[in-house]
Amino acid sequence: MPELRAELTAIRKAHLCQRRDALRRERGVRAKDEAVANRILEPMLAGEPWLRKLDELIAVCDDAIAQRSGLTSSSD
């Protein structure tokens, strides 16, 4: 379970960086101070569907880890 959580966290971080860079270009955010840029971009990123889904999946992993249980999955 910790491995899945780590993979999801890495995917989330990569997607966040990609979206943050794209939004900076698209919206013309030119703040040099990263804290200022983050305050500008955070509301835009809050509505990002992939980030919300990844947060939900990470929360499922956290619940399973806290309960010392596992998860199973199947796919076609």
Biopython code that builds the backbone (N, CA, C, O; Angstrom):
import numpy as np
from Bio.PDB.StructureBuilder import StructureBuilder

atoms = [
    (1, "MET", "N", (0.810, -1.202, 0.000)),
    (1, "MET", "CA", (0.000, 0.000, 0.000)),
    (1, "MET", "C", (0.856, 1.271, 0.000)),
    (1, "MET", "O", (0.561, 2.205, -0.745)),
    (2, "PRO", "N", (1.905, 1.321, 0.818)),
    (2, "PRO", "CA", (2.732, 2.536, 0.774)),
    (2, "PRO", "C", (3.332, 2.773, -0.610)),
    (2, "PRO", "O", (3.574, 3.916, -0.997)),
    (3, "GLU", "N", (3.572, 1.688, -1.358)),
    (3, "GLU", "CA", (4.143, 1.847, -2.698)),
    (3, "GLU", "C", (3.147, 2.533, -3.628)),
    (3, "GLU", "O", (3.517, 3.424, -4.393)),
    (4, "LEU", "N", (1.880, 2.114, -3.559)),
    (4, "LEU", "CA", (0.847, 2.733, -4.392)),
    (4, "LEU", "C", (0.693, 4.201, -4.021)),
    (4, "LEU", "O", (0.579, 5.063, -4.892)),
    (5, "ARG", "N", (0.691, 4.476, -2.721)),
    (5, "ARG", "CA", (0.553, 5.859, -2.273)),
    (5, "ARG", "C", (1.722, 6.693, -2.797)),
    (5, "ARG", "O", (1.525, 7.819, -3.254)),
    (6, "ALA", "N", (2.929, 6.151, -2.731)),
    (6, "ALA", "CA", (4.111, 6.865, -3.216)),
    (6, "ALA", "C", (4.017, 7.127, -4.719)),
    (6, "ALA", "O", (4.382, 8.207, -5.183)),
    (7, "GLU", "N", (3.537, 6.160, -5.470)),
    (7, "GLU", "CA", (3.379, 6.348, -6.916)),
    (7, "GLU", "C", (2.338, 7.420, -7.220)),
    (7, "GLU", "O", (2.551, 8.276, -8.079)),
    (8, "LEU", "N", (1.213, 7.370, -6.514)),
    (8, "LEU", "CA", (0.170, 8.377, -6.725)),
    (8, "LEU", "C", (0.667, 9.766, -6.354)),
    (8, "LEU", "O", (0.357, 10.745, -7.033)),
    (9, "THR", "N", (1.435, 9.849, -5.280)),
    (9, "THR", "CA", (1.992, 11.132, -4.850)),
    (9, "THR", "C", (2.961, 11.671, -5.899)),
    (9, "THR", "O", (2.959, 12.868, -6.186)),
    (10, "ALA", "N", (3.782, 10.806, -6.468)),
    (10, "ALA", "CA", (4.727, 11.228, -7.511)),
    (10, "ALA", "C", (3.984, 11.695, -8.762)),
    (10, "ALA", "O", (4.368, 12.687, -9.380)),
    (11, "ILE", "N", (2.930, 10.986, -9.129)),
    (11, "ILE", "CA", (2.128, 11.387, -10.292)),
    (11, "ILE", "C", (1.485, 12.738, -10.035)),
    (11, "ILE", "O", (1.465, 13.599, -10.914)),
    (12, "ARG", "N", (0.955, 12.928, -8.819)),
    (12, "ARG", "CA", (0.315, 14.196, -8.473)),
    (12, "ARG", "C", (1.321, 15.344, -8.554)),
    (12, "ARG", "O", (1.023, 16.406, -9.101)),
    (13, "LYS", "N", (2.515, 15.117, -8.003)),
    (13, "LYS", "CA", (3.546, 16.160, -8.019)),
    (13, "LYS", "C", (3.932, 16.527, -9.450)),
    (13, "LYS", "O", (4.065, 17.707, -9.774)),
    (14, "ALA", "N", (4.109, 15.525, -10.302)),
    (14, "ALA", "CA", (4.477, 15.777, -11.701)),
    (14, "ALA", "C", (3.369, 16.534, -12.425)),
    (14, "ALA", "O", (3.637, 17.470, -13.179)),
    (15, "HIS", "N", (2.124, 16.123, -12.194)),
    (15, "HIS", "CA", (1.000, 16.797, -12.860)),
    (15, "HIS", "C", (0.862, 18.227, -12.351)),
    (15, "HIS", "O", (0.589, 19.144, -13.126)),
    (16, "LEU", "N", (1.050, 18.416, -11.048)),
    (16, "LEU", "CA", (0.967, 19.757, -10.471)),
    (16, "LEU", "C", (2.017, 20.674, -11.094)),
    (16, "LEU", "O", (1.709, 21.808, -11.461)),
    (17, "CYS", "N", (3.232, 20.200, -11.212)),
    (17, "CYS", "CA", (4.303, 21.011, -11.821)),
    (17, "CYS", "C", (3.978, 21.361, -13.265)),
    (17, "CYS", "O", (4.176, 22.495, -13.703)),
    (18, "GLN", "N", (3.479, 20.378, -13.992)),
    (18, "GLN", "CA", (3.124, 20.600, -15.393)),
    (18, "GLN", "C", (2.002, 21.626, -15.518)),
    (18, "GLN", "O", (2.088, 22.542, -16.337)),
    (19, "ARG", "N", (0.953, 21.481, -14.715)),
    (19, "ARG", "CA", (-0.177, 22.420, -14.778)),
    (19, "ARG", "C", (0.234, 23.805, -14.307)),
    (19, "ARG", "O", (-0.191, 24.813, -14.872)),
    (20, "ARG", "N", (1.064, 23.850, -13.268)),
    (20, "ARG", "CA", (1.518, 25.149, -12.752)),
    (20, "ARG", "C", (2.289, 25.896, -13.844)),
    (20, "ARG", "O", (2.057, 27.086, -14.059)),
    (21, "ASP", "N", (3.199, 25.209, -14.529)),
    (21, "ASP", "CA", (3.967, 25.831, -15.606)),
    (21, "ASP", "C", (3.055, 26.275, -16.746)),
    (21, "ASP", "O", (3.207, 27.371, -17.285)),
    (22, "ALA", "N", (2.107, 25.412, -17.106)),
    (22, "ALA", "CA", (1.179, 25.746, -18.189)),
    (22, "ALA", "C", (0.327, 26.959, -17.819)),
    (22, "ALA", "O", (0.126, 27.852, -18.641)),
    (23, "LEU", "N", (-0.172, 26.992, -16.586)),
    (23, "LEU", "CA", (-0.988, 28.131, -16.158)),
    (23, "LEU", "C", (-0.178, 29.418, -16.110)),
    (23, "LEU", "O", (-0.687, 30.490, -16.435)),
    (24, "ARG", "N", (1.073, 29.312, -15.706)),
    (24, "ARG", "CA", (1.923, 30.509, -15.700)),
    (24, "ARG", "C", (2.020, 31.097, -17.102)),
    (24, "ARG", "O", (1.928, 32.310, -17.285)),
    (25, "ARG", "N", (2.208, 30.220, -18.092)),
    (25, "ARG", "CA", (2.304, 30.705, -19.483)),
    (25, "ARG", "C", (0.948, 31.209, -19.975)),
    (25, "ARG", "O", (0.851, 32.306, -20.525)),
    (26, "GLU", "N", (-0.106, 30.397, -19.775)),
    (26, "GLU", "CA", (-1.433, 30.743, -20.289)),
    (26, "GLU", "C", (-1.974, 32.035, -19.688)),
    (26, "GLU", "O", (-2.573, 32.851, -20.388)),
    (27, "ARG", "N", (-1.760, 32.214, -18.393)),
    (27, "ARG", "CA", (-2.333, 33.369, -17.692)),
    (27, "ARG", "C", (-1.354, 34.528, -17.551)),
    (27, "ARG", "O", (-1.698, 35.577, -17.007)),
    (28, "GLY", "N", (-0.141, 34.335, -18.041)),
    (28, "GLY", "CA", (0.840, 35.418, -17.995)),
    (28, "GLY", "C", (1.289, 35.775, -16.590)),
    (28, "GLY", "O", (1.551, 36.943, -16.301)),
    (29, "VAL", "N", (1.381, 34.778, -15.707)),
    (29, "VAL", "CA", (1.835, 35.024, -14.338)),
    (29, "VAL", "C", (3.352, 35.178, -14.374)),
    (29, "VAL", "O", (4.075, 34.238, -14.702)),
    (30, "ARG", "N", (3.820, 36.373, -14.033)),
    (30, "ARG", "CA", (5.236, 36.658, -14.132)),
    (30, "ARG", "C", (5.896, 36.924, -12.780)),
    (30, "ARG", "O", (7.010, 37.444, -12.727)),
    (31, "ALA", "N", (5.230, 36.579, -11.710)),
    (31, "ALA", "CA", (5.793, 36.813, -10.371)),
    (31, "ALA", "C", (7.083, 36.020, -10.211)),
    (31, "ALA", "O", (7.117, 34.815, -10.459)),
    (32, "LYS", "N", (8.128, 36.698, -9.799)),
    (32, "LYS", "CA", (9.414, 36.030, -9.602)),
    (32, "LYS", "C", (9.468, 35.335, -8.249)),
    (32, "LYS", "O", (10.148, 34.321, -8.093)),
    (33, "ASP", "N", (8.761, 35.875, -7.286)),
    (33, "ASP", "CA", (8.689, 35.276, -5.951)),
    (33, "ASP", "C", (7.718, 34.087, -6.024)),
    (33, "ASP", "O", (6.539, 34.257, -6.332)),
    (34, "GLU", "N", (8.230, 32.886, -5.737)),
    (34, "GLU", "CA", (7.420, 31.674, -5.841)),
    (34, "GLU", "C", (6.214, 31.699, -4.916)),
    (34, "GLU", "O", (5.159, 31.167, -5.262)),
    (35, "ALA", "N", (6.353, 32.308, -3.746)),
    (35, "ALA", "CA", (5.226, 32.392, -2.811)),
    (35, "ALA", "C", (4.095, 33.223, -3.419)),
    (35, "ALA", "O", (2.921, 32.885, -3.276)),
    (36, "VAL", "N", (4.457, 34.300, -4.088)),
    (36, "VAL", "CA", (3.449, 35.146, -4.748)),
    (36, "VAL", "C", (2.816, 34.380, -5.906)),
    (36, "VAL", "O", (1.596, 34.392, -6.066)),
    (37, "ALA", "N", (3.631, 33.723, -6.704)),
    (37, "ALA", "CA", (3.108, 32.939, -7.823)),
    (37, "ALA", "C", (2.173, 31.846, -7.316)),
    (37, "ALA", "O", (1.126, 31.599, -7.914)),
    (38, "ASN", "N", (2.540, 31.198, -6.231)),
    (38, "ASN", "CA", (1.687, 30.152, -5.665)),
    (38, "ASN", "C", (0.345, 30.701, -5.217)),
    (38, "ASN", "O", (-0.687, 30.064, -5.428)),
    (39, "ARG", "N", (0.348, 31.878, -4.601)),
    (39, "ARG", "CA", (-0.923, 32.485, -4.161)),
    (39, "ARG", "C", (-1.813, 32.826, -5.357)),
    (39, "ARG", "O", (-3.039, 32.750, -5.265)),
    (40, "ILE", "N", (-1.202, 33.196, -6.461)),
    (40, "ILE", "CA", (-1.969, 33.507, -7.673)),
    (40, "ILE", "C", (-2.509, 32.227, -8.301)),
    (40, "ILE", "O", (-3.660, 32.184, -8.735)),
    (41, "LEU", "N", (-1.685, 31.190, -8.351)),
    (41, "LEU", "CA", (-2.041, 29.965, -9.069)),
    (41, "LEU", "C", (-2.910, 28.999, -8.255)),
    (41, "LEU", "O", (-3.658, 28.210, -8.834)),
    (42, "GLU", "N", (-2.820, 29.050, -6.928)),
    (42, "GLU", "CA", (-3.555, 28.090, -6.092)),
    (42, "GLU", "C", (-5.052, 28.031, -6.405)),
    (42, "GLU", "O", (-5.589, 26.934, -6.557)),
    (43, "PRO", "N", (-5.747, 29.174, -6.509)),
    (43, "PRO", "CA", (-7.184, 29.087, -6.813)),
    (43, "PRO", "C", (-7.465, 28.427, -8.164)),
    (43, "PRO", "O", (-8.472, 27.738, -8.330)),
    (44, "MET", "N", (-6.578, 28.641, -9.112)),
    (44, "MET", "CA", (-6.741, 28.024, -10.431)),
    (44, "MET", "C", (-6.518, 26.521, -10.350)),
    (44, "MET", "O", (-7.221, 25.748, -11.000)),
    (45, "LEU", "N", (-5.557, 26.117, -9.563)),
    (45, "LEU", "CA", (-5.236, 24.693, -9.430)),
    (45, "LEU", "C", (-6.248, 23.956, -8.552)),
    (45, "LEU", "O", (-6.395, 22.739, -8.663)),
    (46, "ALA", "N", (-6.939, 24.685, -7.687)),
    (46, "ALA", "CA", (-7.909, 24.055, -6.786)),
    (46, "ALA", "C", (-9.028, 23.362, -7.562)),
    (46, "ALA", "O", (-9.594, 22.377, -7.088)),
    (47, "GLY", "N", (-9.341, 23.865, -8.730)),
    (47, "GLY", "CA", (-10.396, 23.267, -9.541)),
    (47, "GLY", "C", (-9.911, 22.214, -10.516)),
    (47, "GLY", "O", (-10.690, 21.708, -11.323)),
    (48, "GLU", "N", (-8.643, 21.882, -10.450)),
    (48, "GLU", "CA", (-8.053, 20.917, -11.386)),
    (48, "GLU", "C", (-8.572, 19.509, -11.087)),
    (48, "GLU", "O", (-8.273, 18.954, -10.030)),
    (49, "PRO", "N", (-9.354, 18.922, -12.015)),
    (49, "PRO", "CA", (-9.986, 17.617, -11.744)),
    (49, "PRO", "C", (-8.998, 16.490, -11.456)),
    (49, "PRO", "O", (-9.253, 15.665, -10.579)),
    (50, "TRP", "N", (-7.884, 16.437, -12.170)),
    (50, "TRP", "CA", (-6.935, 15.343, -11.951)),
    (50, "TRP", "C", (-6.301, 15.429, -10.575)),
    (50, "TRP", "O", (-6.069, 14.404, -9.935)),
    (51, "LEU", "N", (-6.022, 16.627, -10.119)),
    (51, "LEU", "CA", (-5.440, 16.778, -8.786)),
    (51, "LEU", "C", (-6.433, 16.342, -7.717)),
    (51, "LEU", "O", (-6.050, 15.692, -6.744)),
    (52, "ARG", "N", (-7.700, 16.692, -7.888)),
    (52, "ARG", "CA", (-8.727, 16.261, -6.924)),
    (52, "ARG", "C", (-8.851, 14.747, -6.886)),
    (52, "ARG", "O", (-8.937, 14.157, -5.809)),
    (53, "LYS", "N", (-8.860, 14.113, -8.056)),
    (53, "LYS", "CA", (-8.960, 12.646, -8.117)),
    (53, "LYS", "C", (-7.753, 11.986, -7.467)),
    (53, "LYS", "O", (-7.897, 11.023, -6.715)),
    (54, "LEU", "N", (-6.570, 12.500, -7.754)),
    (54, "LEU", "CA", (-5.369, 11.939, -7.148)),
    (54, "LEU", "C", (-5.387, 12.120, -5.636)),
    (54, "LEU", "O", (-4.970, 11.222, -4.904)),
    (55, "ASP", "N", (-5.864, 13.266, -5.156)),
    (55, "ASP", "CA", (-5.990, 13.480, -3.714)),
    (55, "ASP", "C", (-6.942, 12.460, -3.092)),
    (55, "ASP", "O", (-6.685, 11.953, -2.000)),
    (56, "GLU", "N", (-8.042, 12.158, -3.785)),
    (56, "GLU", "CA", (-8.994, 11.169, -3.290)),
    (56, "GLU", "C", (-8.361, 9.781, -3.218)),
    (56, "GLU", "O", (-8.553, 9.061, -2.238)),
    (57, "LEU", "N", (-7.618, 9.409, -4.240)),
    (57, "LEU", "CA", (-6.967, 8.101, -4.245)),
    (57, "LEU", "C", (-5.894, 8.005, -3.150)),
    (57, "LEU", "O", (-5.740, 6.961, -2.516)),
    (58, "ILE", "N", (-5.169, 9.080, -2.940)),
    (58, "ILE", "CA", (-4.170, 9.105, -1.868)),
    (58, "ILE", "C", (-4.861, 8.969, -0.516)),
    (58, "ILE", "O", (-4.352, 8.292, 0.377)),
    (59, "ALA", "N", (-6.016, 9.609, -0.362)),
    (59, "ALA", "CA", (-6.773, 9.499, 0.893)),
    (59, "ALA", "C", (-7.244, 8.065, 1.122)),
    (59, "ALA", "O", (-7.237, 7.591, 2.259)),
    (60, "VAL", "N", (-7.653, 7.368, 0.066)),
    (60, "VAL", "CA", (-8.043, 5.960, 0.196)),
    (60, "VAL", "C", (-6.848, 5.143, 0.679)),
    (60, "VAL", "O", (-6.993, 4.298, 1.561)),
    (61, "CYS", "N", (-5.682, 5.387, 0.114)),
    (61, "CYS", "CA", (-4.467, 4.695, 0.556)),
    (61, "CYS", "C", (-4.180, 5.000, 2.028)),
    (61, "CYS", "O", (-3.850, 4.100, 2.801)),
    (62, "ASP", "N", (-4.308, 6.272, 2.410)),
    (62, "ASP", "CA", (-4.058, 6.658, 3.802)),
    (62, "ASP", "C", (-5.006, 5.920, 4.748)),
    (62, "ASP", "O", (-4.592, 5.447, 5.806)),
    (63, "ASP", "N", (-6.283, 5.823, 4.360)),
    (63, "ASP", "CA", (-7.256, 5.102, 5.182)),
    (63, "ASP", "C", (-6.878, 3.633, 5.322)),
    (63, "ASP", "O", (-6.931, 3.075, 6.417)),
    (64, "ALA", "N", (-6.498, 3.014, 4.218)),
    (64, "ALA", "CA", (-6.122, 1.600, 4.251)),
    (64, "ALA", "C", (-4.878, 1.383, 5.109)),
    (64, "ALA", "O", (-4.796, 0.409, 5.857)),
    (65, "ILE", "N", (-3.917, 2.289, 5.000)),
    (65, "ILE", "CA", (-2.700, 2.178, 5.810)),
    (65, "ILE", "C", (-3.042, 2.348, 7.287)),
    (65, "ILE", "O", (-2.550, 1.595, 8.127)),
    (66, "ALA", "N", (-3.882, 3.332, 7.607)),
    (66, "ALA", "CA", (-4.257, 3.583, 9.001)),
    (66, "ALA", "C", (-5.002, 2.395, 9.608)),
    (66, "ALA", "O", (-4.856, 2.102, 10.795)),
    (67, "GLN", "N", (-5.794, 1.720, 8.791)),
    (67, "GLN", "CA", (-6.561, 0.573, 9.273)),
    (67, "GLN", "C", (-5.779, -0.731, 9.159)),
    (67, "GLN", "O", (-6.279, -1.803, 9.498)),
    (68, "ARG", "N", (-4.549, -0.621, 8.677)),
    (68, "ARG", "CA", (-3.687, -1.793, 8.479)),
    (68, "ARG", "C", (-4.386, -2.853, 7.616)),
    (68, "ARG", "O", (-4.320, -4.054, 7.880)),
    (69, "SER", "N", (-5.044, -2.361, 6.595)),
    (69, "SER", "CA", (-5.702, -3.261, 5.642)),
    (69, "SER", "C", (-5.088, -3.055, 4.267)),
    (69, "SER", "O", (-4.212, -2.208, 4.095)),
    (70, "GLY", "N", (-5.528, -3.798, 3.322)),
    (70, "GLY", "CA", (-4.990, -3.684, 1.975)),
    (70, "GLY", "C", (-6.069, -3.302, 0.992)),
    (70, "GLY", "O", (-7.250, -3.234, 1.332)),
    (71, "LEU", "N", (-5.657, -3.059, -0.201)),
    (71, "LEU", "CA", (-6.578, -2.767, -1.305)),
    (71, "LEU", "C", (-6.311, -3.775, -2.404)),
    (71, "LEU", "O", (-5.178, -4.210, -2.609)),
    (72, "THR", "N", (-7.346, -4.132, -3.092)),
    (72, "THR", "CA", (-7.185, -4.960, -4.282)),
    (72, "THR", "C", (-7.843, -4.239, -5.434)),
    (72, "THR", "O", (-8.779, -3.459, -5.257)),
    (73, "SER", "N", (-7.344, -4.513, -6.598)),
    (73, "SER", "CA", (-7.950, -3.909, -7.782)),
    (73, "SER", "C", (-7.941, -4.925, -8.896)),
    (73, "SER", "O", (-7.154, -5.871, -8.907)),
    (74, "SER", "N", (-8.825, -4.703, -9.818)),
    (74, "SER", "CA", (-8.856, -5.542, -11.001)),
    (74, "SER", "C", (-9.173, -4.671, -12.206)),
    (74, "SER", "O", (-9.825, -3.634, -12.089)),
    (75, "SER", "N", (-8.714, -5.100, -13.331)),
    (75, "SER", "CA", (-8.989, -4.340, -14.552)),
    (75, "SER", "C", (-9.201, -5.300, -15.688)),
    (75, "SER", "O", (-8.849, -6.477, -15.620)),
    (76, "ASP", "N", (-9.778, -4.773, -16.717)),
    (76, "ASP", "CA", (-10.034, -5.591, -17.912)),
    (76, "ASP", "C", (-8.841, -5.610, -18.823)),
    (76, "ASP", "O", (-8.878, -6.248, -19.875)),
]
sb = StructureBuilder()
sb.init_structure("model")
sb.init_model(0)
sb.init_chain("A")
sb.init_seg("    ")
for serial, (resi, resn, name, xyz) in enumerate(atoms, 1):
    if name == "N":
        sb.init_residue(resn, " ", resi, " ")
    sb.init_atom(name, np.array(xyz, "f"), 0.0, 1.0, " ", f" {name:<3s}", serial, name[0])
structure = sb.get_structure()
